[in-house]
């Protein structure tokens, strides 16, 4: 019998939903790149339900208790007296989502003596210290691909919202105003602009594909260059480094994993290289940007806007400056946990657990760390530097 510790975000303020806005969600079985959606043997939830909050339990209780395991679900994850810390020493499996991450740093991993599997329900495992996971022989897995389109749609929405000045205009309408000049004094067309992505993995590439019909000039920087066919089909300009790309872009979208090479990539110096009046959309990880450099850039007018749904830490404190800085289009970390995205990543979490308990190999796509090294998708997406200093 294993103890499985699961950290989820709190239920809605008015209680867990009894009904939903829609009766069904489209069933996506194959992703853009040909990867098949998760294929667990069974699921105990209806796709379209809220599964990522505490009462949703990722739809796993019946399955795990049916196998005789102990299943603890909590949203209380911070500090030494939290529920999470209490159960940490004897948890064999820890499950959490990037939106409300159970941070597993070196200290916590040292404490988690029985931990064998750290499972991310979703994409992005940087809330686990991968070097420590390697050191302690912990397997790290995530549901790669499951909510990539959910995130790309959110990024496209934010690009349009910033450029068109949608949020302030909506606020005028809500307040009873008809202030057209106020609404349009910061409103532009996206058409003809230069739009670039930092990284062109599944999410970056999906954003480029979705922006193409807007007749914009598309740019990208990536560690692994795309094929000639893909570049020609989308009319992409490849840049050898980020500096060269940001100099020509009106809109920059950040879609890279967080690791030592991307940490604070958008600092004072990088932002200064951007055009005055450019926009940044960051649905990747907050620490790819220097928090205060962003605030100064929007306050000075060097950036015309900043939007994203990633913060440091998560949840962000009430006084986090990104909540109130001018021309921001921030949301809580929600892009990848739409009800549609949840249906897939919870099914993927179930698939990984089935493999784990039945002694079958976990899909290569889902593996980040295994057998004491980066493996599967982890080997392609992350770098682990042996001797860097951690920034916390």
C-alpha positions as CSV (number, residue, x, y, z in Angstrom):
1,X,0.0,0.0,0.0
2,X,1.4,3.4,-1.0
3,X,0.6,6.9,0.2
4,X,-0.2,9.2,-2.6
5,X,-0.1,12.9,-1.8
6,X,-2.0,15.2,-4.2
7,X,-1.9,19.0,-4.1
8,X,-4.7,20.8,-5.9
9,X,-6.0,24.4,-6.0
10,X,-9.0,25.3,-3.8
11,X,-12.6,24.9,-4.9
12,X,-14.5,27.9,-6.3
13,X,-15.5,30.5,-3.6
14,X,-19.2,29.6,-4.0
15,X,-18.6,25.9,-3.7
16,X,-17.9,23.0,-6.1
17,X,-20.1,23.4,-9.2
18,X,-23.4,21.5,-9.3
19,X,-23.9,22.4,-13.0
20,X,-21.6,23.6,-15.8
21,X,-21.9,26.3,-18.5
22,X,-21.8,23.7,-21.2
23,X,-23.0,20.1,-21.4
24,X,-20.0,18.6,-23.2
25,X,-16.5,19.3,-24.6
26,X,-15.0,18.2,-27.9
27,X,-13.1,14.9,-27.7
28,X,-9.6,15.4,-29.0
29,X,-7.9,12.1,-29.7
30,X,-4.8,13.1,-31.7
31,X,-2.6,16.2,-31.3
32,X,-1.0,18.3,-34.0
33,X,2.3,16.5,-34.0
34,X,0.6,13.1,-34.3
35,X,0.9,12.1,-30.6
36,X,-2.2,10.4,-29.4
37,X,-4.1,11.9,-26.4
38,X,-3.9,9.9,-23.1
39,X,-5.2,6.3,-23.3
40,X,-5.9,5.2,-19.7
41,X,-7.8,1.9,-19.3
42,X,-10.7,3.7,-17.7
43,X,-11.6,7.1,-16.2
44,X,-14.0,7.9,-13.3
45,X,-15.0,11.3,-14.4
46,X,-17.1,13.0,-17.1
47,X,-14.9,15.1,-19.4
48,X,-15.8,18.8,-18.8
49,X,-16.0,18.5,-15.1
50,X,-13.8,20.6,-12.7
51,X,-11.1,18.1,-11.8
52,X,-8.2,20.3,-10.8
53,X,-9.6,21.7,-7.6
54,X,-9.6,19.9,-4.2
55,X,-13.1,18.3,-4.6
56,X,-12.3,17.2,-8.2
57,X,-9.4,15.1,-6.9
58,X,-8.2,14.6,-10.5
59,X,-10.9,12.0,-10.7
60,X,-8.5,9.5,-9.0
61,X,-10.0,8.5,-5.6
62,X,-12.1,5.6,-6.7
63,X,-9.2,4.1,-8.7
64,X,-6.5,4.6,-6.1
65,X,-8.5,3.5,-3.1
66,X,-9.8,0.5,-5.2
67,X,-6.1,-0.6,-5.4
68,X,-5.8,-0.2,-1.6
69,X,-3.7,3.0,-1.6
70,X,-4.0,5.9,0.7
71,X,-5.0,9.1,-1.2
72,X,-4.5,12.5,0.5
73,X,-5.7,15.6,-1.3
74,X,-5.0,19.1,0.0
75,X,-4.5,22.7,-1.2
76,X,-2.4,23.5,1.9
77,X,1.1,23.4,0.6
78,X,3.2,26.3,2.0
79,X,5.5,26.2,5.0
80,X,6.5,23.7,7.7
81,X,3.0,23.3,9.3
82,X,1.2,22.7,6.0
83,X,-0.7,19.5,5.3
84,X,1.7,18.9,2.5
85,X,4.8,19.0,4.8
86,X,3.0,16.7,7.3
87,X,2.5,13.9,4.7
88,X,5.8,14.5,2.8
89,X,8.1,12.1,4.7
90,X,6.0,9.0,3.9
91,X,4.5,9.8,0.5
92,X,5.6,7.5,-2.3
93,X,3.9,9.5,-5.0
94,X,3.4,13.3,-5.1
95,X,1.0,14.7,-7.7
96,X,0.5,18.4,-8.4
97,X,-0.3,20.9,-11.1
98,X,1.8,23.8,-12.4
99,X,-1.0,26.2,-11.5
100,X,-0.8,25.5,-7.8
101,X,2.6,23.7,-7.6
102,X,3.8,21.6,-4.8
103,X,7.4,22.9,-4.9
104,X,9.9,20.1,-4.4
105,X,13.2,21.8,-3.7
106,X,16.3,20.1,-2.4
107,X,15.2,20.4,1.3
108,X,11.8,18.8,0.6
109,X,13.2,16.1,-1.6
110,X,15.7,15.2,1.2
111,X,12.8,15.0,3.6
112,X,10.7,12.8,1.3
113,X,12.5,9.6,2.2
114,X,9.9,7.3,0.5
115,X,9.3,9.4,-2.6
116,X,9.6,7.4,-5.9
117,X,7.4,9.4,-8.4
118,X,6.8,13.1,-8.7
119,X,4.0,13.5,-11.2
120,X,2.9,16.8,-12.8
121,X,-0.7,16.8,-13.9
122,X,-0.1,19.1,-16.8
123,X,3.1,20.3,-18.5
124,X,6.2,21.8,-17.0
125,X,8.1,20.2,-14.1
126,X,10.3,23.1,-13.0
127,X,8.6,23.2,-9.6
128,X,10.6,20.0,-9.0
129,X,14.3,20.5,-8.5
130,X,15.4,18.2,-11.3
131,X,19.0,17.9,-10.0
132,X,17.8,16.8,-6.6
133,X,15.3,14.4,-8.1
134,X,18.2,12.8,-10.1
135,X,20.3,12.6,-6.9
136,X,17.5,10.9,-4.9
137,X,16.5,8.6,-7.7
138,X,13.0,10.0,-8.0
139,X,11.2,9.5,-11.3
140,X,9.6,12.8,-12.7
141,X,6.8,12.6,-15.2
142,X,4.3,15.0,-16.8
143,X,1.5,14.8,-19.3
144,X,3.3,16.3,-22.3
145,X,1.2,17.7,-25.0
146,X,-2.1,17.5,-23.0
147,X,-2.8,21.2,-22.7
148,X,-0.4,22.8,-25.2
149,X,-3.3,24.1,-27.3
150,X,-5.1,25.4,-24.2
151,X,-2.1,27.5,-23.5
152,X,-1.5,28.7,-27.1
153,X,-5.1,29.8,-27.3
154,X,-4.7,31.8,-24.1
155,X,-1.5,33.5,-25.5
156,X,-3.2,34.4,-28.8
157,X,-6.1,35.9,-26.8
158,X,-3.7,38.0,-24.8
159,X,-1.8,39.2,-27.9
160,X,-5.0,40.5,-29.4
161,X,-6.3,41.9,-26.1
162,X,-3.2,44.0,-25.5
163,X,-2.8,45.3,-29.1
164,X,-6.5,46.1,-29.4
165,X,-6.7,47.6,-25.9
166,X,-9.6,45.3,-25.1
167,X,-9.5,45.2,-21.3
168,X,-9.6,49.0,-20.7
169,X,-12.2,49.4,-23.5
170,X,-14.4,46.7,-21.9
171,X,-14.0,48.6,-18.6
172,X,-15.4,51.8,-20.1
173,X,-18.4,49.9,-21.4
174,X,-19.0,48.3,-18.0
175,X,-18.8,51.7,-16.3
176,X,-21.6,53.0,-18.5
177,X,-19.2,55.1,-20.7
178,X,-19.1,55.6,-24.4
179,X,-15.5,56.9,-24.4
180,X,-14.4,55.9,-27.9
181,X,-11.3,58.1,-27.9
182,X,-10.2,56.7,-24.6
183,X,-10.7,53.2,-25.9
184,X,-8.8,53.7,-29.1
185,X,-5.9,55.9,-28.1
186,X,-4.0,52.7,-27.4
187,X,-5.7,50.4,-29.9
188,X,-3.9,49.1,-33.1
189,X,-4.3,46.4,-35.7
190,X,-2.2,43.3,-35.4
191,X,-2.1,43.1,-39.2
192,X,1.4,43.8,-40.6
193,X,3.1,43.6,-37.2
194,X,6.2,41.5,-36.4
195,X,5.4,38.7,-34.0
196,X,8.1,36.5,-32.5
197,X,8.3,33.5,-30.2
198,X,11.0,32.6,-27.8
199,X,11.1,28.8,-28.3
200,X,9.0,26.9,-30.9
201,X,8.1,23.7,-29.2
202,X,4.5,22.6,-29.3
203,X,3.1,25.8,-27.7
204,X,5.3,28.2,-29.6
205,X,4.7,26.5,-32.9
206,X,0.9,26.4,-32.2
207,X,0.9,30.1,-31.5
208,X,2.8,30.8,-34.8
209,X,0.2,28.7,-36.7
210,X,-2.7,30.5,-35.1
211,X,-1.2,34.0,-35.7
212,X,-0.4,33.3,-39.4
213,X,-4.0,34.1,-40.7
214,X,-3.6,37.6,-39.1
215,X,-1.1,38.4,-41.9
216,X,1.7,39.3,-39.5
217,X,5.4,38.8,-40.1
218,X,6.5,35.7,-38.0
219,X,9.8,35.3,-36.2
220,X,11.2,32.7,-33.9
221,X,14.3,31.8,-31.8
222,X,14.7,28.2,-30.8
223,X,17.5,25.9,-29.6
224,X,16.4,23.3,-32.2
225,X,15.7,24.9,-35.6
226,X,12.5,23.8,-37.3
227,X,12.5,22.0,-40.7
228,X,12.7,24.0,-43.9
229,X,9.2,22.9,-44.8
230,X,7.7,24.3,-41.6
231,X,9.6,27.6,-42.0
232,X,8.4,28.0,-45.6
233,X,4.8,26.9,-44.8
234,X,4.5,29.6,-42.1
235,X,6.8,32.1,-43.6
236,X,9.1,32.1,-40.5
237,X,12.3,34.1,-40.0
238,X,14.7,32.2,-37.8
239,X,17.0,34.1,-35.4
240,X,20.3,32.7,-34.0
241,X,19.7,34.5,-30.7
242,X,16.9,36.2,-28.8
243,X,18.5,39.7,-28.9
244,X,18.4,39.7,-32.7
245,X,14.7,38.7,-32.7
246,X,13.4,41.1,-30.1
247,X,15.0,44.1,-31.9
248,X,12.5,43.7,-34.8
249,X,9.4,42.4,-33.0
250,X,6.3,44.4,-32.1
251,X,5.0,41.4,-30.1
252,X,7.1,38.8,-28.3
253,X,5.6,35.6,-26.8
254,X,7.6,33.5,-24.4
255,X,7.1,29.8,-24.7
256,X,10.3,28.2,-23.3
257,X,10.8,26.0,-20.2
258,X,12.5,27.5,-17.2
259,X,16.0,26.4,-16.7
260,X,19.3,28.1,-15.9
261,X,19.7,29.4,-19.5
262,X,16.3,31.1,-19.6
263,X,16.2,32.4,-16.0
264,X,15.8,36.2,-16.2
265,X,16.4,36.2,-19.9
266,X,14.2,39.3,-20.1
267,X,16.1,41.6,-17.9
268,X,16.7,45.3,-18.1
269,X,19.3,44.9,-20.9
270,X,17.2,42.6,-23.1
271,X,14.1,44.8,-22.7
272,X,16.1,47.9,-23.7
273,X,16.9,46.1,-27.0
274,X,13.1,45.8,-27.8
275,X,11.3,48.4,-29.8
276,X,9.6,51.1,-27.8
277,X,5.9,50.2,-27.7
278,X,6.4,46.4,-28.0
279,X,4.3,43.9,-26.1
280,X,5.4,40.8,-24.1
281,X,3.1,37.8,-23.5
282,X,4.5,35.2,-21.1
283,X,2.5,32.0,-20.6
284,X,5.7,30.0,-19.9
285,X,7.3,30.8,-16.5
286,X,7.4,34.0,-14.6
287,X,11.2,33.9,-13.8
288,X,12.1,34.0,-17.5
289,X,11.4,37.7,-16.9
290,X,12.9,40.0,-14.3
291,X,9.8,41.0,-12.3
292,X,10.8,44.6,-11.6
293,X,12.4,45.3,-15.0
294,X,9.0,44.5,-16.5
295,X,7.3,46.9,-14.1
296,X,9.7,49.7,-14.9
297,X,9.4,49.1,-18.7
298,X,5.6,49.4,-18.7
299,X,5.7,52.4,-16.3
300,X,8.2,54.2,-18.6
301,X,6.2,53.3,-21.7
302,X,9.1,51.3,-23.2
303,X,6.7,48.4,-23.3
304,X,3.1,49.1,-24.3
305,X,1.8,46.1,-22.4
306,X,2.6,42.9,-20.6
307,X,0.3,39.9,-20.2
308,X,0.6,36.4,-19.0
309,X,-0.6,33.9,-16.5
310,X,2.6,32.9,-14.7
311,X,3.8,34.4,-11.5
312,X,6.5,33.9,-8.9
313,X,5.7,32.5,-6.5
314,X,2.3,30.8,-7.2
315,X,-0.1,31.8,-5.9
316,X,1.1,35.3,-6.2
317,X,0.9,37.6,-3.1
318,X,-1.9,40.2,-3.2
319,X,0.7,43.0,-3.5
320,X,2.5,41.5,-6.4
321,X,3.3,44.5,-8.7
322,X,2.1,42.7,-11.9
323,X,-1.4,42.8,-10.5
324,X,-1.5,46.6,-10.6
325,X,1.1,47.8,-13.0
326,X,-0.2,49.8,-16.0
327,X,-1.4,48.1,-19.2
328,X,-1.2,44.6,-17.9
329,X,-3.4,41.8,-19.0
330,X,-2.5,39.3,-16.3
331,X,-4.7,36.4,-15.3
332,X,-4.1,33.8,-12.5
333,X,-2.3,30.7,-13.8
334,X,-5.2,29.3,-15.7
335,X,-4.3,28.9,-19.4
336,X,-3.5,25.2,-19.2
337,X,-6.3,24.2,-16.9
338,X,-9.4,25.0,-18.9
339,X,-12.0,22.3,-18.4
340,X,-11.0,20.9,-21.9
341,X,-7.3,20.7,-21.0
342,X,-8.1,19.2,-17.6
343,X,-10.0,16.3,-19.2
344,X,-6.8,15.3,-21.1
345,X,-4.2,15.9,-18.4
346,X,-6.2,14.0,-15.7
347,X,-6.6,11.1,-18.2
348,X,-2.8,11.3,-18.7
349,X,-2.2,11.3,-15.0
350,X,-4.3,8.2,-14.7
351,X,-2.4,6.6,-17.6
352,X,0.9,7.2,-15.9
353,X,-0.4,5.8,-12.6
354,X,-1.7,2.7,-14.3
355,X,1.7,2.1,-15.9
356,X,3.4,2.7,-12.6
357,X,1.3,0.3,-10.6
358,X,1.2,-2.4,-13.3
359,X,5.0,-2.2,-13.8
360,X,4.7,-1.1,-17.5
361,X,7.0,1.6,-18.9
362,X,5.6,5.1,-18.9
363,X,5.3,6.7,-22.3
364,X,8.6,8.2,-23.4
365,X,6.8,11.5,-24.1
366,X,5.7,11.7,-20.5
367,X,9.1,11.1,-18.8
368,X,11.3,13.9,-17.6
369,X,13.7,12.2,-15.1
370,X,14.2,8.5,-14.8
371,X,16.9,6.1,-13.7
372,X,19.0,9.0,-12.2
373,X,19.1,11.2,-15.4
374,X,17.1,13.4,-17.7
375,X,15.1,11.1,-20.0
376,X,12.4,11.2,-22.6
377,X,11.0,14.7,-23.1
378,X,13.1,15.9,-20.2
379,X,16.3,15.2,-22.2
380,X,15.0,17.3,-25.0
381,X,13.5,20.2,-23.0
382,X,15.7,20.8,-20.0
383,X,19.3,21.3,-19.2
384,X,20.7,20.5,-15.8
385,X,23.9,22.5,-14.9
386,X,26.1,20.6,-12.5
387,X,27.3,23.7,-10.6
388,X,25.0,26.6,-10.9
389,X,23.6,28.5,-8.0
390,X,19.9,28.3,-7.4
391,X,17.8,31.4,-7.5
392,X,14.9,31.3,-5.2
